[in-house]
Amino acid sequence: MSDKHLTKTRFDSFPFSESILDGVREAGFGYCTPIQEATLPLLLDGQDIAGQAQTGTGKTAAFLLATLHMLDQEPADPERRRNQPRALILAPTRELAIQIHKDAAVLASHTGHHVRVVYGGTGYEQQRRDLEEGVDILIGTPGRLIDYFKQHVFDLRAVQVLVLDEADRMFDLGFIKDIRYLLRRCPKPDDRLSMLFSATLSYRVLELAYEHMNNPQKVVVEAEQITADKVREVGYMVANEEKIPLLLGLLNRLEDARAIVFINTKREADRVWGFLEGNGQKAAILSGDVPQKKREKLLKKFTDNEVSVLVATDVAARGLHIPGVTHVFNYDLPDDAEDYVHRIGRTARAGAEGDAISFVCETYAFSLPDIEDYIGHKIPIEPVQAELLAEVDPSSRVRIERKRRPPRGKGGDGRHGSRGKPRHRRPRNSGGGKKPES
């Protein structure tokens, strides 16, 4: 984290226990970020907050440290069962839930608390067993949480701390009914500490806060501009057929780069990945239909520098904390201007520097004016010089092998039932009634 991004407030200036401070030191934290400096005094005083801050500014550590402090200061009910969490942290996406759990595991490593994470797509029985063995801090996505809740794997009657992260994204993804379902099954707002964080404190987010929290204090920490101040933005007016040569040409010029290439559709993402792989760029592809275990392996490879380029649809635009991303390519401009901000926010995180390169092509050029209106400034446009375009053999594309769908039945021609026996169809005019008269 850049020193310029930090305040002069030290974590050890707060009344944290030694076990919490050990986790802080293990995480390598010394000084607070602005959102941590603004929220921690209120939270440690027992005040609910609704916080607004850009992604990558340290809000996860703020709510985790406040949670740990609350659990330290307020002992659990002596009659509490081991499958009753004391803290509930709600996240909109699997990737964000996993990242919060990773951070919590470090910060809580000396406290003795059981930190569990649940999310869809994988590990159903293992996650269930983890909850049954005991949970103090429960992190999860709404769908999997409600699934286990309805099966009585855990209940929420002992919750002392509630955290709702990326509340605006909960609305975007249609989770708000699920969120309300869970919140109504927690203790009353007066009987718990509640925190809500969001990129924007819109009317609907604040309405949720005032409905389910105890007079929350608004805390807004925002940059002077909507996009991170150390992102160098540039755009290229490019023909559709030049996009692959330009992408390869720009990537070939970079040294020690770690780049995310954002694409609007999965089909095009497959095609772009194929040309990168076929032209010497080691790449991974991340889209909505990639199974969760494979997704985690791909992200680890990218994080560990085993691959230098991640081709992604907008499933990766939020909820991912990948350190050291140097370049973001908007191969396709997004339809929604807000998605542009979330995409380029994958680089220049926490005060670092980075580059955001956008292709203004024939198909998506119409999005540029809306994006510029939203971010409040023009994106500098550079000409596409011939030397920037790589020579690309159309036959160099590597194609993703897809498993063929099995036939409906074992008969193999789609007309047989599940046991391979022919289905018997009734004659068109039969149905148990009389044959019509001629």
C-alpha positions as CSV (number, residue, x, y, z in Angstrom):
1,M,0.0,0.0,0.0
2,S,1.4,3.4,-1.0
3,D,2.5,5.6,2.0
4,K,0.8,8.6,0.4
5,H,-2.5,6.7,0.7
6,L,-2.2,6.4,4.5
7,T,-3.0,8.8,7.4
8,K,-0.8,9.5,10.4
9,T,-3.1,7.5,12.7
10,R,-1.6,4.2,13.9
11,F,-3.6,1.1,14.6
12,D,-1.9,0.6,17.9
13,S,-3.4,4.0,19.0
14,F,-6.8,2.3,19.3
15,P,-7.7,0.2,22.3
16,F,-7.4,-3.1,20.6
17,S,-6.5,-6.2,22.6
18,E,-3.0,-7.6,22.2
19,S,-4.4,-10.6,20.3
20,I,-6.0,-8.3,17.7
21,L,-2.8,-6.2,17.4
22,D,-0.9,-9.4,16.8
23,G,-3.1,-10.0,13.8
24,V,-2.7,-6.4,12.6
25,R,1.1,-6.7,12.7
26,E,0.9,-10.1,10.9
27,A,-1.1,-8.4,8.2
28,G,1.6,-5.8,7.8
29,F,-0.6,-2.9,8.8
30,G,0.9,0.1,10.6
31,Y,-1.0,3.3,9.7
32,C,-4.7,3.7,8.9
33,T,-6.2,4.6,5.5
34,P,-8.7,7.5,5.5
35,I,-11.8,5.2,5.7
36,Q,-10.3,3.3,8.6
37,E,-9.3,6.6,10.4
38,A,-12.9,7.9,9.9
39,T,-14.9,4.8,10.9
40,L,-12.9,3.0,13.6
41,P,-13.4,5.7,16.4
42,L,-17.2,5.6,15.8
43,L,-17.4,1.8,15.6
44,L,-15.3,1.2,18.7
45,D,-17.6,3.6,20.5
46,G,-20.6,1.3,19.5
47,Q,-22.0,3.6,16.8
48,D,-23.6,2.0,13.7
49,I,-22.2,3.4,10.4
50,A,-23.1,3.6,6.8
51,G,-19.8,4.1,5.0
52,Q,-19.1,5.2,1.5
53,A,-15.6,4.6,0.0
54,Q,-14.0,3.5,-3.2
55,T,-13.0,-0.1,-3.5
56,G,-9.4,-0.8,-2.5
57,T,-9.3,1.8,0.3
58,G,-9.2,-0.6,3.3
59,K,-12.8,-0.8,4.4
60,T,-12.6,-4.6,4.8
61,A,-9.9,-4.2,7.5
62,A,-12.0,-1.5,9.1
63,F,-15.1,-3.6,9.6
64,L,-13.1,-6.7,10.5
65,L,-11.2,-5.0,13.3
66,A,-14.4,-3.4,14.6
67,T,-16.0,-6.8,14.6
68,L,-13.1,-8.4,16.5
69,H,-13.1,-5.6,19.0
70,M,-16.8,-5.9,19.7
71,L,-16.5,-9.7,20.2
72,D,-13.7,-8.9,22.7
73,Q,-15.6,-6.3,24.6
74,E,-19.0,-8.0,24.7
75,P,-18.9,-11.6,25.9
76,A,-21.1,-14.2,24.2
77,D,-24.3,-15.3,25.8
78,P,-23.4,-18.3,28.1
79,E,-26.3,-20.3,26.5
80,R,-25.1,-19.7,23.0
81,R,-24.6,-22.8,20.9
82,R,-21.5,-23.4,18.8
83,N,-23.4,-23.2,15.5
84,Q,-24.8,-19.7,16.4
85,P,-22.5,-17.1,14.8
86,R,-21.7,-14.0,16.9
87,A,-20.9,-11.9,13.7
88,L,-22.5,-12.1,10.3
89,I,-20.8,-10.5,7.2
90,L,-22.8,-10.5,4.0
91,A,-21.1,-10.1,0.6
92,P,-22.7,-10.0,-2.9
93,T,-20.3,-12.3,-4.7
94,R,-18.3,-15.5,-4.1
95,E,-15.0,-13.7,-4.9
96,L,-15.6,-11.0,-2.3
97,A,-16.7,-13.5,0.3
98,I,-13.5,-15.5,-0.2
99,Q,-11.4,-12.3,-0.1
100,I,-13.0,-11.2,3.2
101,H,-12.4,-14.6,4.7
102,K,-8.8,-14.5,3.7
103,D,-8.3,-11.1,5.4
104,A,-10.3,-12.2,8.4
105,A,-8.2,-15.4,8.8
106,V,-5.1,-13.2,9.2
107,L,-6.5,-10.5,11.5
108,A,-8.3,-13.1,13.7
109,S,-5.5,-15.6,13.7
110,H,-4.5,-14.9,17.4
111,T,-8.0,-14.4,18.8
112,G,-9.2,-18.0,18.8
113,H,-12.4,-17.2,16.9
114,H,-13.7,-19.7,14.3
115,V,-14.1,-17.8,11.0
116,R,-16.2,-19.6,8.4
117,V,-17.1,-18.7,4.8
118,V,-20.0,-20.1,2.8
119,Y,-20.8,-19.5,-0.9
120,G,-22.4,-21.2,-3.8
121,G,-20.9,-23.2,-6.6
122,T,-18.7,-25.6,-4.6
123,G,-18.0,-27.3,-1.2
124,Y,-21.6,-27.8,-0.1
125,E,-21.1,-30.6,2.4
126,Q,-17.7,-29.3,3.7
127,Q,-19.1,-25.8,4.3
128,R,-22.1,-27.4,6.2
129,R,-19.7,-29.5,8.4
130,D,-17.6,-26.4,9.1
131,L,-20.7,-24.6,10.5
132,E,-21.8,-27.6,12.5
133,E,-18.3,-27.8,14.1
134,G,-18.6,-24.2,15.3
135,V,-18.7,-20.6,14.0
136,D,-18.0,-17.3,15.6
137,I,-17.7,-15.1,12.5
138,L,-19.7,-16.1,9.5
139,I,-19.0,-14.7,6.1
140,G,-21.2,-15.6,3.1
141,T,-23.3,-14.9,0.1
142,P,-27.1,-14.6,0.6
143,G,-28.2,-17.7,-1.4
144,R,-26.0,-20.3,0.4
145,L,-26.6,-18.6,3.8
146,I,-30.4,-18.9,3.4
147,D,-30.1,-22.5,2.2
148,Y,-28.3,-23.5,5.4
149,F,-30.5,-21.3,7.6
150,K,-33.7,-23.0,6.3
151,Q,-32.1,-26.4,7.1
152,H,-31.4,-25.2,10.7
153,V,-27.6,-25.7,10.2
154,F,-27.2,-22.4,12.1
155,D,-29.4,-19.6,13.4
156,L,-28.9,-15.8,13.8
157,R,-30.3,-15.3,17.3
158,A,-26.8,-14.7,18.8
159,V,-25.5,-12.2,16.3
160,Q,-23.8,-9.3,18.0
161,V,-22.2,-7.7,14.8
162,L,-23.7,-7.4,11.4
163,V,-21.8,-6.2,8.3
164,L,-23.3,-5.6,4.8
165,D,-20.5,-5.0,2.3
166,E,-21.1,-3.5,-1.2
167,A,-24.7,-2.8,-0.5
168,D,-25.2,-1.1,-3.8
169,R,-24.1,-4.3,-5.6
170,M,-26.7,-6.3,-3.5
171,F,-29.4,-4.2,-5.2
172,D,-27.8,-4.6,-8.7
173,L,-27.7,-8.4,-8.4
174,G,-31.3,-8.6,-7.1
175,F,-30.3,-9.9,-3.6
176,I,-32.2,-7.3,-1.6
177,K,-35.1,-9.5,-0.6
178,D,-32.7,-12.2,0.5
179,I,-30.8,-9.6,2.6
180,R,-33.9,-8.4,4.3
181,Y,-34.9,-12.0,5.0
182,L,-31.6,-12.5,6.9
183,L,-31.6,-9.1,8.6
184,R,-35.1,-9.7,10.0
185,R,-33.9,-12.9,11.7
186,C,-31.0,-11.2,13.5
187,P,-31.5,-9.5,16.9
188,K,-33.0,-6.1,16.8
189,P,-30.8,-3.2,15.7
190,D,-30.5,-1.9,19.2
191,D,-29.0,-5.2,20.3
192,R,-26.2,-5.4,17.8
193,L,-23.5,-3.3,16.1
194,S,-24.2,-2.8,12.4
195,M,-22.1,-1.6,9.5
196,L,-23.0,-1.0,5.9
197,F,-20.4,-0.2,3.2
198,S,-21.2,0.9,-0.3
199,A,-19.5,2.6,-3.3
200,T,-22.4,5.0,-3.3
201,L,-24.9,5.9,-0.6
202,S,-27.9,6.1,-2.9
203,Y,-31.4,6.7,-1.6
204,R,-32.2,3.0,-1.7
205,V,-29.0,2.1,0.2
206,L,-29.7,4.7,2.9
207,E,-33.3,3.5,3.1
208,L,-32.0,0.0,3.8
209,A,-29.6,1.4,6.4
210,Y,-32.2,3.3,8.3
211,E,-34.7,0.4,8.2
212,H,-32.3,-2.2,9.7
213,M,-29.7,-0.2,11.7
214,N,-29.7,1.9,14.8
215,N,-29.5,5.5,13.7
216,P,-26.3,4.9,11.6
217,Q,-23.8,7.6,11.2
218,K,-22.9,8.5,7.5
219,V,-19.2,8.4,6.8
220,V,-18.2,9.5,3.3
221,V,-14.6,9.2,2.2
222,E,-14.3,9.8,-1.5
223,A,-11.5,10.8,-3.9
224,E,-11.6,14.2,-5.6
225,Q,-12.6,12.3,-8.7
226,I,-14.6,9.2,-9.4
227,T,-11.8,7.2,-10.9
228,A,-8.7,6.5,-8.9
229,D,-6.3,9.4,-9.1
230,K,-3.3,7.4,-10.1
231,V,-4.8,5.6,-13.1
232,R,-3.4,6.8,-16.4
233,E,-6.3,6.6,-18.8
234,V,-6.0,6.4,-22.6
235,G,-8.3,5.4,-25.5
236,Y,-7.8,4.2,-29.0
237,M,-10.3,4.7,-31.8
238,V,-10.0,1.3,-33.5
239,A,-11.8,-0.7,-36.1
240,N,-13.3,-4.0,-35.0
241,E,-10.8,-6.0,-37.1
242,E,-7.9,-4.1,-35.5
243,K,-8.7,-4.9,-31.9
244,I,-6.9,-8.3,-31.7
245,P,-3.7,-6.9,-33.4
246,L,-3.8,-3.8,-31.2
247,L,-4.2,-5.8,-28.0
248,L,-1.4,-8.1,-28.9
249,G,0.8,-5.2,-30.1
250,L,0.3,-3.3,-26.8
251,L,0.8,-6.4,-24.6
252,N,4.0,-7.3,-26.5
253,R,5.5,-3.9,-25.6
254,L,4.9,-4.4,-21.9
255,E,7.5,-5.8,-19.5
256,D,6.6,-7.5,-16.2
257,A,3.0,-6.5,-16.7
258,R,-0.1,-8.1,-15.1
259,A,-3.1,-7.2,-17.1
260,I,-6.9,-7.8,-17.0
261,V,-8.7,-7.6,-20.3
262,F,-12.4,-6.9,-19.9
263,I,-14.8,-8.2,-22.6
264,N,-18.6,-7.9,-22.7
265,T,-19.5,-11.4,-23.9
266,K,-18.3,-14.8,-23.1
267,R,-18.1,-15.8,-26.7
268,E,-15.8,-13.0,-27.5
269,A,-13.8,-13.7,-24.4
270,D,-13.1,-17.2,-25.6
271,R,-12.0,-15.8,-29.0
272,V,-9.7,-13.2,-27.5
273,W,-8.2,-15.8,-25.1
274,G,-7.5,-18.1,-28.1
275,F,-5.6,-15.4,-30.0
276,L,-3.5,-14.5,-26.9
277,E,-2.6,-18.1,-26.2
278,G,-1.8,-18.7,-29.9
279,N,0.5,-15.7,-30.0
280,G,2.7,-16.2,-27.0
281,Q,0.7,-14.5,-24.2
282,K,-0.1,-16.9,-21.3
283,A,-3.6,-16.1,-20.3
284,A,-6.5,-17.3,-18.2
285,I,-10.2,-16.8,-18.8
286,L,-12.7,-15.9,-16.2
287,S,-16.4,-15.8,-17.0
288,G,-19.7,-16.5,-15.2
289,D,-19.9,-20.2,-16.2
290,V,-16.4,-21.1,-15.0
291,P,-17.0,-23.6,-12.0
292,Q,-16.0,-22.1,-8.6
293,K,-13.0,-24.4,-8.0
294,K,-11.6,-23.7,-11.4
295,R,-12.2,-20.0,-10.9
296,E,-10.2,-20.0,-7.7
297,K,-7.3,-21.9,-9.3
298,L,-7.3,-19.4,-12.2
299,L,-7.2,-16.4,-9.9
300,K,-4.4,-18.0,-7.9
301,K,-2.4,-18.6,-11.1
302,F,-2.9,-14.9,-12.0
303,T,-2.1,-13.7,-8.5
304,D,1.0,-15.9,-8.4
305,N,2.2,-14.6,-11.8
306,E,1.9,-18.0,-13.5
307,V,-0.2,-16.3,-16.1
308,S,0.2,-12.6,-16.9
309,V,-3.1,-11.8,-18.6
310,L,-6.6,-12.5,-17.2
311,V,-9.4,-12.3,-19.8
312,A,-12.6,-11.5,-18.0
313,T,-16.2,-10.6,-18.3
314,D,-17.7,-8.3,-15.7
315,V,-17.9,-11.2,-13.2
316,A,-14.4,-10.0,-12.2
317,A,-15.1,-6.3,-12.1
318,R,-16.2,-6.3,-8.5
319,G,-15.3,-8.1,-5.3
320,L,-11.8,-9.1,-6.4
321,H,-8.7,-7.9,-4.7
322,I,-5.7,-8.9,-6.9
323,P,-2.6,-7.0,-5.9
324,G,-0.1,-5.7,-8.4
325,V,-2.4,-5.4,-11.5
326,T,-0.5,-2.9,-13.7
327,H,-2.9,-2.6,-16.7
328,V,-6.6,-2.9,-17.3
329,F,-7.8,-3.2,-20.9
330,N,-11.4,-2.3,-21.8
331,Y,-11.3,-4.4,-25.0
332,D,-15.0,-3.7,-25.2
333,L,-16.3,-0.5,-23.6
334,P,-19.0,-1.4,-21.0
335,D,-22.6,-0.5,-21.7
336,D,-22.9,0.9,-18.1
337,A,-20.7,3.8,-17.3
338,E,-20.4,2.7,-13.6
339,D,-18.9,-0.6,-14.8
340,Y,-16.1,1.4,-16.4
341,V,-15.1,2.7,-12.9
342,H,-15.3,-0.7,-11.3
343,R,-13.2,-2.2,-14.1
344,I,-10.4,0.3,-14.0
345,G,-10.5,0.1,-10.2
346,R,-8.7,-3.3,-10.5
347,T,-5.5,-1.3,-11.0
348,A,-4.0,1.6,-9.0
349,R,-5.4,0.2,-5.8
350,A,-4.6,1.6,-2.4
351,G,-2.5,4.5,-3.8
352,A,-0.5,2.5,-6.3
353,E,-0.3,3.5,-10.0
354,G,-1.7,1.8,-13.1
355,D,-2.9,2.1,-16.6
356,A,-6.4,1.8,-18.1
357,I,-6.5,1.4,-21.9
358,S,-9.9,1.5,-23.7
359,F,-10.7,0.4,-27.2
360,V,-13.3,2.7,-28.7
361,C,-14.5,0.4,-31.5
362,E,-17.3,0.5,-34.0
363,T,-19.6,-1.6,-31.8
364,Y,-19.2,0.1,-28.5
365,A,-18.1,3.7,-29.3
366,F,-21.6,4.9,-28.4
367,S,-20.8,4.2,-24.7
368,L,-17.9,6.7,-24.6
369,P,-20.0,9.9,-24.1
370,D,-21.9,8.4,-21.1
371,I,-18.7,7.2,-19.5
372,E,-17.0,10.6,-19.9
373,D,-20.1,12.3,-18.4
374,Y,-20.1,9.9,-15.5
375,I,-16.4,10.2,-14.6
376,G,-16.4,14.0,-15.2
377,H,-13.5,14.2,-17.6
378,K,-12.5,13.3,-21.2
379,I,-10.5,10.1,-21.8
380,P,-7.4,11.1,-23.9
381,I,-7.6,9.5,-27.3
382,E,-4.4,8.3,-29.1
383,P,-4.2,7.4,-32.8
384,V,-3.6,3.8,-33.8
385,Q,-0.2,3.9,-35.3
386,A,0.8,1.0,-37.7
387,E,3.7,0.0,-35.5
388,L,1.3,-0.7,-32.6
389,L,-0.5,-3.4,-34.6
390,A,0.9,-6.9,-34.3
391,E,0.8,-9.3,-37.3
392,V,-1.7,-12.0,-36.4
393,D,-2.3,-15.2,-38.4
394,P,-6.0,-15.9,-38.3
395,S,-5.2,-19.6,-37.9
396,S,-3.2,-19.0,-34.7
397,R,-6.2,-18.9,-32.5
398,V,-6.3,-21.7,-29.9
399,R,-9.8,-23.1,-29.5
400,I,-11.3,-24.1,-26.1
401,E,-12.3,-27.8,-26.1
402,R,-15.9,-28.1,-25.0
403,K,-17.3,-31.4,-23.8
404,R,-20.1,-32.6,-26.0
405,R,-23.5,-32.7,-24.3
406,P,-24.6,-36.3,-23.8
407,P,-27.7,-37.4,-25.6
408,R,-30.9,-37.2,-23.6
409,G,-31.2,-41.0,-23.2
410,K,-28.9,-43.9,-23.6
411,G,-30.4,-44.6,-27.0
412,G,-28.2,-41.8,-28.4
413,D,-30.7,-40.2,-30.8
414,G,-32.6,-38.0,-28.3
415,R,-35.9,-39.9,-28.9
416,H,-35.5,-42.4,-26.1
417,G,-36.2,-42.0,-22.4
418,S,-33.7,-42.1,-19.6
419,R,-33.5,-45.9,-19.7
420,G,-32.9,-46.1,-23.4
421,K,-36.4,-47.3,-24.2
422,P,-38.4,-45.7,-26.9
423,R,-41.1,-43.2,-25.7
424,H,-44.5,-44.3,-26.8
425,R,-46.5,-41.4,-28.2
426,R,-50.2,-41.3,-28.4
427,P,-51.8,-40.9,-31.8
428,R,-52.7,-37.3,-32.4
429,N,-56.4,-37.9,-32.1
430,S,-56.4,-40.3,-29.2
431,G,-56.6,-39.3,-25.6
432,G,-58.9,-41.9,-24.0
433,G,-62.0,-40.5,-25.8
434,K,-63.9,-41.8,-28.8
435,K,-62.6,-41.6,-32.2
436,P,-64.1,-38.6,-34.0
437,E,-66.8,-39.4,-36.6
438,S,-66.0,-38.9,-40.2
